[in-house]
Amino acid sequence: MINYKTGKVAWRRPYYGVGGGGGGLLTTAGKLLSAGDGGGNLVAHDASNGKPLWHSRIGRVTNAPQTYMLDGHQYLIAATGDRVWSFMLY
């Protein structure tokens, strides 16, 4: 993660597996950073320090995760090939 104010690396998280990370990154106002890793997991990190907070093995993530609100709940979605996965954050 690069601090946008200073341009310096704030933290690093290595991704192991075929092809490294996948799809792209999503950051939220709640200070989560979500990304696919090389092991077929969708991972949510604490954006301030990179600590993994949650993951789900869904397969190789093929797009940047996205978020949306519906009926007062926030959802996180990511695609793996021809599937779209949705997770309720709150």
N, C-alpha and C positions, 0 to 999 in steps of 0.2 A: 504494500500500500504506500502510495506516495502522498505526502502532505502537500496539498495544492497551494498552500500559502508560501511554503519554503522551497518546494521542489525536491526535498530530501526524502529518502526512504524512511517511513515510519516503522514498518515491520514487513517481514517476509514470511511466506508459508510455502514450502515446497510441495508440489503435486507430483505424485509418483504414478506410474502406470503408462499405458499406451497413449502417446500424444499429449501428455501433460493435462492441463485444465481444459475445460470445454465450454464453448458457447459464448462466453462473455461474463460480465459482472453486473450485479444490481446492488445499489446501496439504498437504504431507506432512511427516513427521518428518525426512525427508532434506533439508528446506529447499528443496523445489521448489514453485512456484506454477504451476498449469496452468489455462489458459483458452482459449476460442475467441476469435479476433479477427475484425474486420469483413471481412477478406479471404479467409475460408474456411479458415483455418489453426487447428490445435490447437497451442498454444505452451506450452512449459515454460520458466519463468523461474527465475533464482536469487532466492529469496524475500528475501534480505538486501539486494539492490541493484537488482533488476528486470532484470538483463541476460538477454536471451533465450539459452537454452542449446540448444534443439532446437525444431523445428516440422515439421509435416506438413500438407500441403494436402489436407484431407479433405472440405471443404465447410462450410457454415454449421453450427456446433455448436449443438445445440438443447437441451442439458441441461448441468448442471454435471458436469465430468469426475469419475469415481469410480475408486477403486483397490481391488484385492483380491489376496489371496495364494492360490496354487494350486501344490501340489507344490514348495514352496520357491522359487517365483518370484513377483515382484510385477508385476501388470499394471495398466495405466491404460486405462480405457475412456471413450468419449464417443460420443454419438449425433449423426447428421446425418439429419434426416428419418426415413426408415424403415430406416436402417442403424445398426448398432452397430460401432464400430471398437475394436480391442483392440491394445495395444502392450505388449510385455514390457519392464519397466524393468531387471530383473536376474533 
